[in-house]
Amino acid sequence: MADAKAVTVPEGATGVLVLAGGDILWGRGFGAEGEAVGEVCFHTAMTGYQEIMTDPSFAGQIINFTFPHIGNVGANPDDIEADEPHALGMIVRQDVTEPSNFRAAERLDDWMKKHARIGLSGIDTRALTRKIRLEGAPNGVIAHRKDGKFDIPLLLDMARGWPGLEGMDLAISVTVETHYGWEGGVWRLGFGYGPEGAEDDRPPVGVADKRPHVVAIDYGSKRNIFRNLVRAGAKVTVLPATATFEQVMSFAPDGIFLSNGPGDPAATGEYAVPVIRQLLETGLPLFGICLGHQLLGIAVGASTSKMHQGHRGANHPVKRLADGLVEITSMNHGFAVEAETLPANARETHVSLFDGSNCGFELTDRPAFSVQYHPEASPGPQDSFYLFERFVANVVEAKA
């Protein structure tokens, strides 16, 4: 890692990462030209880079991938969680080669250009990961110029001037604009996103849909969450993060889902928590994931805090306290619920085996529970689908 005062561009460098602390990492740019400022984090998954880049929870972040070969299977229109990438850029060890996969529809470089996202290769991602683990997730600027001309002092000022994720409400920038009914099931090879499981019970056109109705509040949701809710037997309507209690109840929900999302839960909670507290008073079954888990925690009186480096990967072991079973989970969060602040009517259900942080709790006096990880991401691959089944079973029971 170079000193910030050393601004001579190495031969062949067309990309750079400038950290707020003054470190300069030179590499080769790909994707779109330009610069972007955000928090630099690392992700340990070996696959799923398109899902990761399009996960709204990564808004405001630049992703350092620890697996060296990212992008070599190309890009396709199926492996996305939103219409566009929400991560600001990606940092990888090896240059992205031509795609070698029968599902590839285009090169990752072209996909990144199309969506105005910056890539940087040739970086010692292991050293960068070690730095983040020791010092915490830094603010930084990722930049790509084909001519190799960079204004390093300006980029350094950008990195140092960015306020950071703490205190930042990003859910408001990634949520849907209006409500809609979710359609579509989980993906199957050769079939795409067709019907599966409980979706086969959908009524014919013109016949009343008697499936339990789940209203999902979108704080930055991943599409596969809704697919799994449908797979578990629910009908899903998605509402914006700013939906009021009256707006939620106007859809006559049988259950409430709180989605994942980016940013500081305390900031999003300014408008989300009062609504969640009102929803809890209705006694309707409630299920939260990731940011939704953190917001539920705040709603019942717990505190959240910024983590040193966060949890981002598809190999995170989580212990289920009820029976000791260990789930291999997918995680993406930089904030956590402080377990010791949970109230007496909240029972901790899951903990991280990496650092002991809270990964789930349930209320003892009403049908509400949440987890910090992503059960829809299938890293186990099906270790955690039971959570969707449990929630829908709660909804069916309450409706009956």
N, C-alpha and C positions, 0 to 999 in steps of 0.2 A: 504494500500500500504506500502510495507516494505522499509527500508533503504537499499541502495546498499551495505553497509558494512556488512549487516546481510546476510551471504551467506549460512547459515544452511538450507538445503532443508527440508521443512515440510514433515511429513510422508505421503506417498502416492502420492506425487507430481511427475509427469512425464513430466510436461511441464512448461514453464516460458515465461513471456514477460518482457524484460528488456528495459526500456526507457532511452534515452540519458540523461535525467535529473537526473537519478539515481534511479528511482522507479523500484521495482521488484514486479511482480504479478505472484504468483504461481498458477498452475492449473493442469489439467490432459490432457496430449497430446493425439492426435489421428491423423490418417492419416500417412503421411511419418515422419520418424525420420530425425533429422538434425536441421539446423537453417537457418533463412533468415532475411535479414535486409532491412528495407524500412520505408516509412511513415505510421504511424498508423492513420487511419481515422475511422469514424463511419458511418453506413448505417442504415436507419430507416425502410426499407421495411420489411413487414411481410412474404412475399413470394418471390420466384424467386432467391434463393441463388445460383443455378447453373448458371443462366444467369449472375448474378453479378460476380461470380468467374471467368467466362470465358469472361467477357467484357474486351477487350484489353485496355480500358481506365483506368483499375485498375492496369496496370503494375507498379511495384515499390511500391505497397501499401499492407498493412496488414489491413484487414477489421474487425472492431469490430461491430458485429450485435447487434442492440438494442433489437430486438425481441428475447425472451429467447429460443424459441423452433425452432432451426435451424437444418435441416437434418433429421427430423423425417419422412419425406415422401420419403426418399431415393434419388437415382439418376437414370436418364434415358438418353438415347442418343438424345432425342429431345430437352430438355430444355437447350441448350447450344448456345452460340453466337460465338464461335470459336472452333477450333479443340482441344484446351487445355486451362486449366485455365491460366490467366495472373496475377491475384492477387496472392501475395506471400503466403498468409495464411489467416485463419479465426479464430476469437475469439468469443466464445459463452458462454452463461450463464449456460445452462443445458447440461448434457451429452447427446450425440446423441443416441437415442434409435433405436431399430430395425425398419425398414421402415414399414409404414402402409399406403399404397396407391396402387391402382390397376395399376398405371403406373410405379411403381418402378421396375427397372431392376437390381439394386445392392445397397448395403449399401453405405452411404456417406463416411464412413471410408475407404472402399475399393476403391472408386472412387478417394479419396484424395491420397491414397497410390499410385495408378496407375499413377497419374499425378504428383507425387513428391511434393505435397503440404501439409503444416503443419496446423493442427488444435489444438486449445487450448480451453478446456471447464473448467467450474468451476470458471470463472472470474466474478467479480462484474462489468458487462458491463455498468450498469447505472453509477457507480462511474467513470469508465474510460471515458464514454461519457461526463460526467460533466467536467472532467479534460480537455478534448480536447476543449470543448466549452469555457472554461475560459482561457486556456493557448495557444490554437492553436494546430494544428496537429503535434505531436512530431515524431522524428525518433526513431525507436526501433528495437529490435531483438526478433523474436518469435522462440522458440526452443522446441524440443521434444526429449526426451531420455527415453526409457523404463526402464533403470536402475536408472533413477533419478540423474545421475551424470552430473553436469553442471559447467563449468568454468565461473563463474559470471563476474570476472574482464575482461576476454576476450570478453564476450558478450557485456559488457558495452563499451569497447573500439570499438567494431564493430559499435554499435549504434552511438557513438560520432564521429566516423570517416566517417560515410556515409554522402555524401555532400548534400543530400536533393534534392527535385524535382525542386526547382527554378534553372533555367539555364540548365536543363537537357532535351535533345531531346530523347524521348522514342519512338516516332512514327517510327523512323528508325528501331527499333528492333522488331516491331510487324506488320509492313506492309507486304503485299504480295510480293513475289519475282518477279513475272511477271504478265502480264495482263491475264484476263480470262473473259469469258462471264458468267453472273450469270443466273442460272436456279433455279426454285422452287418458290412456292408461300407461303402464310401464313398458319399456322397450324390450322387444324380443328379436333375436337374430332372424332375419328373413321376413319379419312381420312389421318391424318398426314400432311405433307407438299405437298399438291396437288394443282391443279389449282383452282383459285377462282376469281370471279369478272372479271376484264379486261383480265385476263389470258385466259379466254374462247375464246377470240378473236384472239388467236395465230393462225397463218396460218398453214395449213397442211405442212408436210415435202415436200420440193421441191418448195414451193410457197414463194415468196418474203415477208419478214417481214416488214410491213409498220408502225409498232409502232415507236413512237419517240425514238431516241437513246440517252440515258443518259450515259455519261462517269463519273464514280465515282472514285475520288481520295481517296485511302485508307490510312488514317493516323492511323488506328487502329479500323476499322469498326466493327459494330455488324451486324450479318447476317440478322436480322429482318428488318433493314433499307432497304436492297435491296429487300426483300420480299414485303415490302410495296410500294416501287417504282414500282415494277412489278404489284402489285395489282392496283395501280393507273393508269396503262396503259403504262408503259415504258419498253423498252428493255434496259438492263443494261450491261455495260462493266466496269470491275474494273481494275484500274491501280495502280501501287505502289506510295507511297508518294513522291518518288524522280523523278517521271515522269516529263520530260521537256515539255515546251509549244508545241514544235514541235511534240513530241510523243503523247500528248493529241489530237492535231488537226489531226494527221494522222488517227485517228479512225472516223473522220467526225462526231463529236458529234452535236446533236441538243440542248443539255443542259449539264451543268456541276454540279456535286454534290460533296461537300466537306464533308468528314465523320468526325465522332468523333475520339478521340484518346487520348493517355496519354501524360504526361509531360508538359513542359513549352512552350506555343505557341510562345514566342519570340525566343526560341532556334530552334524549328521546322521551324519557319518562315524564318530563314536564307536562306533556299533553297526553301520553299514553297511559300512565299509571292511574290517573283518576278514572278513566274509562274501565280499566281492568278491575279496579276495586268495585265499581258498580256492577260489572259482569259477575264477579265472585258472589255478590249478594243475591243474585238470581238463583244460585244453586245449580246452574247449568254446568255440565262437565266441561273441563278446560284442560288443554294440553299446550305446552310451550316448548320451543326448541331454540337453543343458542341465545340470541338477543331476547326472544320471547321468554326464555327461562330467566334471564336476568331481570326483565321487566316484571315478571310475576314475583320474583324475589323482592324487588323494591316495593311492589304493591302490598305485600304481606308484612313489610316492616324490616326487611333485611337490607344490608348495604352491599354495594359492589365496589370494586377497585381495579385500577389498571395493573395488568400483569407485567412482569419484568420483560419477558420475551413473547408471551402468548403461546397458544397451542395451535399448530397448523400442520396437519398431516393426516394420513390414512392408516396409521399404525398405533394409535393411542389406546393402551389398555385401560379399561375402566372396570372397577369392581362393583358388582351389584350386592349391596349389603344384606339384602334379605336372605340370600342363599350362598353367597360367596362366588357366584359365577362371574367369570371375566369376559367382557365383551371387547372385541377389537373394533375401535370406533374411528370415525372421521371427525376431525375437529377443525374449527377455524374461528378462534376468538382471542381477543387481546384484553378482555375484561372478565372478571369472575365474581360470582356471588360469594361473600364471606360467610362460611358455614356457621361460625360462632354467633352470627347476628340473626340467624333464622329464629322466628318466634316459637313458642311452645307448641303451637298447632301445626308446625311444619317439621316433617321427619326427613332427614337426609337419606337418600336412597342409593346414590352412586358417588364414588370418589375416583379420582385419577390415581393410577398406580405409578405415574411418573413423579408427581409432586404432592399428592394428597389433597389437591384442591377439589372443591365441590363440583360434582358433575350431575347432580339431580336431587330433587326433593319432591315430596308429596304432602298435601294438607290432610290432616287427620279428621277434619270436621266437614269436609265437602269433597266432591270428586274432581280435584284439580291436581295436576302433577306436571313436571317439566324436566328436561334434561339439557345439559350443556352441549352435548355432541349432536352429530347429524345422523340419525338412524336411517335416513333415506339414501345415504351415499354408499351403502353396502360394502364396506371394506372387509367385513367378516366372512362371507358377504351378507348373510342374513341374520347375524347375531341379534339385531335390534329391531327387526320388523314387528316383533311382539308388542312394541310400544304403540304402533298404529292400531293393531288389533285390540289392545287393551282400551285405548281411547274410544274407538268406535263401539266396543262392547259397553263401555260406560254410557255412551250416548244412547244406544239402543235401550238399555235398562232404564235410563231416566225418562226416555220418551214413552216407554211402556207404562 
